[in-house]
């Protein structure tokens, strides 16, 4: 019952995607099975919570342990607020440090994007579909899951906008560029299966007939890289590319955040790192040690 209520909280209050809820619930069930005392959750101690994270680290990678810690913190805080436990143990979850490699730059060049698009064989149904998918990723910065979720009802041809079903169940409208709209129309008229029994725009090109998944969108990008002779990259790199292109075009950060539909300005601020020329202007020379000559001679 305690885990069922946690799942309802993630869905109704946090409004997380089904896949994110499933991942959180899997981690919560693992914690329940191995670390919740037989006497119940109210018998949990801070030492037991810490032990759960330490045990997780013995067989899993740091990124997995970090995700387990996020779930555990959320679970324990929810149990306390909901009155399931009498004491808040969320502070007992260790902060897992997982250094990230530098992501400067994270995008690809305009020439690489052009090559990806040019190597879609638009004489085939799959090529027409792949071209439209790549345009949505590269021109509008959609996430792979947002492309997969795109439905026929989300396309407002009269107003020239599309509805993006984004992270956290946030629905937002974006202008539909002429180039992208033409590519989608070409797919709908000439390549999308007429007997598709679903409303998602993009369908798999192999049986069984079904909508594209987020993973399938990633596969489309990888195969496009292979055809273009490029190193394989993920769909999110095309999203980053659009952000970098807007930085290069001196688009204000708040406008970039609106296009990419960031939840907070802090996320958008990360794109300021890619403007190396502007950052060099901000950098100041390191002061010389006292008594050192400017020429570096002693």
C-alpha positions as CSV (number, residue, x, y, z in Angstrom):
1,X,0.0,0.0,0.0
2,X,2.9,2.4,0.9
3,X,4.4,1.9,-2.6
4,X,1.1,2.2,-4.4
5,X,0.5,5.6,-2.8
6,X,4.0,6.7,-3.8
7,X,3.3,5.7,-7.4
8,X,0.1,7.7,-7.3
9,X,2.0,10.7,-5.9
10,X,4.5,10.5,-8.8
11,X,1.7,10.4,-11.3
12,X,-0.8,12.9,-9.9
13,X,1.4,15.4,-8.0
14,X,4.8,15.2,-9.7
15,X,3.2,14.5,-13.1
16,X,6.1,12.4,-14.2
17,X,6.1,10.4,-17.5
18,X,5.1,6.7,-17.3
19,X,8.6,5.6,-18.1
20,X,10.1,7.7,-15.3
21,X,7.4,6.5,-12.9
22,X,8.2,2.9,-13.8
23,X,11.9,3.4,-13.2
24,X,11.3,5.0,-9.8
25,X,8.9,2.3,-8.8
26,X,11.4,-0.4,-9.7
27,X,14.0,1.2,-7.5
28,X,11.5,1.7,-4.7
29,X,10.4,-2.0,-4.8
30,X,14.1,-3.0,-4.7
31,X,14.6,-0.9,-1.5
32,X,11.4,-2.3,0.0
33,X,12.4,-5.9,-0.7
34,X,15.9,-5.7,0.8
35,X,16.0,-2.9,3.4
36,X,12.5,-2.3,4.9
37,X,12.3,-4.1,8.3
38,X,9.7,-6.7,8.8
39,X,8.1,-4.4,11.5
40,X,7.3,-1.9,8.7
41,X,8.5,1.3,7.3
42,X,8.2,3.2,10.6
43,X,11.0,1.0,11.9
44,X,13.4,2.3,9.4
45,X,16.5,4.1,10.8
46,X,18.9,6.6,9.3
47,X,21.6,3.9,9.5
48,X,19.4,1.5,7.5
49,X,18.8,4.1,4.8
50,X,22.5,4.9,4.5
51,X,23.3,1.1,4.3
52,X,20.8,0.8,1.5
53,X,22.8,3.3,-0.6
54,X,26.1,1.7,0.3
55,X,24.8,-1.7,-0.7
56,X,23.6,-0.4,-4.0
57,X,27.1,0.8,-4.8
58,X,28.6,-2.6,-4.4
59,X,27.2,-3.9,-7.7
60,X,26.0,-0.9,-9.7
61,X,27.6,2.1,-11.5
62,X,27.7,5.5,-9.8
63,X,25.0,6.9,-12.1
64,X,22.7,4.1,-11.1
65,X,23.4,4.6,-7.4
66,X,22.8,8.3,-7.9
67,X,19.4,7.6,-9.4
68,X,18.6,5.2,-6.6
69,X,19.4,8.0,-4.1
70,X,17.1,10.4,-5.8
71,X,14.2,7.9,-5.7
72,X,14.9,7.0,-2.1
73,X,15.0,10.6,-1.0
74,X,11.7,11.3,-2.7
75,X,10.1,8.1,-1.3
76,X,11.2,8.9,2.3
77,X,10.1,12.5,2.1
78,X,6.7,11.4,0.7
79,X,6.2,8.8,3.4
80,X,6.9,11.4,6.1
81,X,4.6,14.1,4.6
82,X,1.8,11.6,4.0
83,X,2.0,10.4,7.6
84,X,3.2,6.9,6.7
85,X,6.3,7.4,8.8
86,X,6.6,9.4,12.0
87,X,10.1,10.8,11.2
88,X,11.8,12.2,8.1
89,X,14.7,10.1,7.0
90,X,15.3,11.7,3.6
91,X,18.3,13.6,4.9
92,X,20.0,10.2,5.6
93,X,20.4,9.6,1.9
94,X,24.0,10.1,0.9
95,X,24.8,12.6,-1.8
96,X,26.5,10.6,-4.6
97,X,29.2,12.4,-6.4
98,X,29.4,11.5,-10.1
99,X,31.8,13.8,-11.9
100,X,30.5,14.6,-15.4
101,X,32.9,15.0,-18.4
102,X,33.0,18.4,-20.0
103,X,30.3,18.9,-22.6
104,X,31.8,21.8,-24.5
105,X,30.8,21.7,-27.2
106,X,27.9,19.3,-27.3
107,X,26.4,20.0,-30.7
108,X,27.5,19.1,-34.2
109,X,28.2,21.4,-37.2
110,X,25.7,22.7,-39.7
111,X,27.5,20.7,-42.4
112,X,27.0,17.5,-40.3
113,X,23.2,18.3,-40.0
114,X,23.0,18.9,-43.7
115,X,24.7,15.6,-44.4
116,X,22.3,13.7,-42.1
117,X,19.3,15.2,-44.0
118,X,20.9,14.7,-47.5
119,X,21.4,11.0,-46.9
120,X,17.8,10.3,-46.3
121,X,16.5,8.4,-49.4
122,X,13.2,10.2,-50.0
123,X,12.3,7.8,-52.8
124,X,11.4,5.3,-50.0
125,X,8.8,5.5,-47.3
126,X,11.3,5.1,-44.6
127,X,13.5,7.8,-46.0
128,X,10.6,10.2,-46.1
129,X,9.8,9.5,-42.5
130,X,13.4,9.7,-41.4
131,X,13.8,13.1,-43.1
132,X,10.7,14.5,-41.3
133,X,11.9,13.1,-37.9
134,X,15.4,14.5,-38.4
135,X,14.0,18.0,-39.2
136,X,11.9,18.0,-36.0
137,X,15.0,17.2,-34.0
138,X,17.3,19.6,-35.8
139,X,15.0,22.6,-36.6
140,X,12.7,22.5,-33.5
141,X,14.9,20.9,-30.9
142,X,12.3,18.2,-30.0
143,X,13.4,15.4,-27.7
144,X,13.2,11.9,-29.1
145,X,10.2,11.1,-26.8
146,X,8.4,14.2,-28.0
147,X,8.8,13.1,-31.7
148,X,7.5,9.7,-30.8
149,X,4.5,11.2,-28.9
150,X,3.5,13.6,-31.7
151,X,-0.1,12.9,-32.7
152,X,-2.1,13.9,-35.8
153,X,-4.3,16.0,-33.5
154,X,-1.3,18.0,-32.4
155,X,-0.8,19.5,-35.9
156,X,-2.7,22.8,-36.3
157,X,-2.2,23.4,-40.0
158,X,-4.5,26.5,-40.1
159,X,-2.5,28.3,-37.4
160,X,0.8,26.8,-38.4
161,X,1.7,25.4,-35.0
162,X,2.3,22.0,-33.4
163,X,1.6,20.9,-29.8
164,X,4.6,19.4,-28.1
165,X,3.9,16.9,-25.3
166,X,7.0,17.5,-23.3
167,X,8.7,16.5,-20.0
168,X,6.6,16.5,-16.9
169,X,3.4,16.3,-18.9
170,X,3.9,19.9,-20.0
171,X,2.1,20.7,-23.3
172,X,3.4,23.7,-25.2
173,X,2.9,25.1,-28.7
174,X,5.7,25.8,-31.2
175,X,5.6,27.5,-34.6
176,X,5.7,24.9,-37.4
177,X,8.4,26.0,-40.0
178,X,7.4,25.7,-43.6
179,X,10.3,23.2,-44.3
180,X,9.3,21.0,-41.4
181,X,5.6,21.2,-42.3
182,X,6.2,20.1,-45.9
183,X,8.3,17.1,-44.7
184,X,5.5,16.0,-42.4
185,X,2.9,16.4,-45.1
186,X,5.0,14.4,-47.6
187,X,5.2,11.6,-45.0
188,X,1.4,11.7,-44.2
189,X,0.4,11.7,-47.8
190,X,2.9,9.3,-49.3
191,X,4.5,7.1,-46.7
192,X,2.4,6.7,-43.5
193,X,0.5,3.4,-43.6
194,X,-3.2,4.1,-44.5
195,X,-4.4,1.3,-42.1
196,X,-2.5,2.6,-39.1
197,X,-4.9,2.2,-36.1
198,X,-3.3,4.8,-33.9
199,X,-3.1,8.6,-33.9
200,X,0.7,9.0,-33.5
201,X,2.2,10.6,-36.6
202,X,5.2,8.3,-37.1
203,X,4.9,4.6,-37.6
204,X,7.5,1.9,-37.7
205,X,8.4,0.7,-41.2
206,X,8.5,-3.0,-40.2
207,X,5.8,-5.3,-38.9
208,X,4.1,-5.2,-36.5
209,X,2.5,-1.9,-37.4
210,X,3.0,0.4,-34.4
211,X,4.0,3.9,-33.4
212,X,7.6,4.9,-33.2
213,X,9.2,4.7,-29.8
214,X,11.8,7.0,-28.3
215,X,14.4,4.2,-28.9
216,X,13.3,3.9,-32.5
217,X,13.9,7.7,-33.0
218,X,17.4,7.2,-31.7
219,X,17.9,4.4,-34.2
220,X,16.8,6.7,-37.0
221,X,19.5,9.2,-36.0
222,X,22.2,6.5,-35.7
223,X,21.4,5.0,-39.1
224,X,21.5,8.5,-40.6
225,X,25.0,8.9,-39.2
226,X,26.1,5.6,-40.7
227,X,24.8,6.7,-44.1
228,X,26.5,10.1,-43.9
229,X,29.8,8.6,-42.7
230,X,29.6,10.4,-39.4
231,X,30.3,9.2,-35.9
232,X,27.1,8.0,-34.3
233,X,25.3,10.5,-32.1
234,X,22.1,10.6,-30.1
235,X,19.0,12.7,-30.9
236,X,19.7,15.0,-28.0
237,X,22.9,16.2,-29.8
238,X,20.7,17.7,-32.5
239,X,18.7,19.6,-29.8
240,X,22.0,20.9,-28.4
241,X,23.0,21.9,-31.9
242,X,20.0,24.1,-32.3
243,X,20.8,25.7,-29.0
244,X,24.3,26.4,-30.0
245,X,23.2,27.8,-33.4
246,X,20.9,30.3,-31.6
247,X,23.7,31.3,-29.3
248,X,25.9,32.0,-32.4
249,X,23.1,34.0,-33.9
250,X,23.0,36.2,-30.7
251,X,19.5,35.0,-29.7
252,X,18.8,36.1,-26.1
253,X,19.0,33.2,-23.6
254,X,15.4,33.7,-22.5
255,X,14.3,33.2,-26.1
256,X,16.4,30.1,-26.4
257,X,14.8,28.8,-23.3
258,X,11.3,29.3,-24.8
259,X,12.2,27.5,-28.0
260,X,13.8,24.5,-26.2
261,X,11.1,24.6,-23.5
262,X,13.4,24.6,-20.5
263,X,11.7,24.4,-17.1
264,X,14.1,26.9,-15.5
265,X,16.5,29.7,-16.8
266,X,19.3,27.8,-15.1
267,X,19.1,25.1,-17.7
268,X,19.3,27.6,-20.5
269,X,22.2,29.4,-18.9
270,X,24.4,26.3,-19.7
271,X,24.4,27.3,-23.3
272,X,26.3,30.4,-22.5
273,X,29.3,28.1,-22.1
274,X,29.5,27.4,-25.8
275,X,30.1,31.0,-26.7
276,X,33.8,30.7,-26.3
277,X,34.7,34.0,-27.9
278,X,32.4,35.9,-25.5
279,X,33.8,34.0,-22.6
280,X,37.4,35.0,-23.5
281,X,36.4,38.6,-23.3
282,X,35.2,38.1,-19.8
283,X,38.3,36.2,-18.7
284,X,40.8,38.3,-16.7
285,X,44.6,37.7,-16.6
286,X,45.8,35.9,-13.5
287,X,47.6,38.3,-11.3
288,X,51.4,37.9,-11.1
289,X,52.9,37.0,-7.7
290,X,54.1,39.8,-5.6
291,X,57.6,40.8,-6.5
292,X,57.6,39.0,-9.9
293,X,58.7,40.9,-12.9
294,X,56.2,41.4,-15.8
295,X,58.7,39.8,-18.1
296,X,58.8,36.7,-16.0
297,X,62.5,37.2,-15.0
298,X,63.6,37.0,-11.4
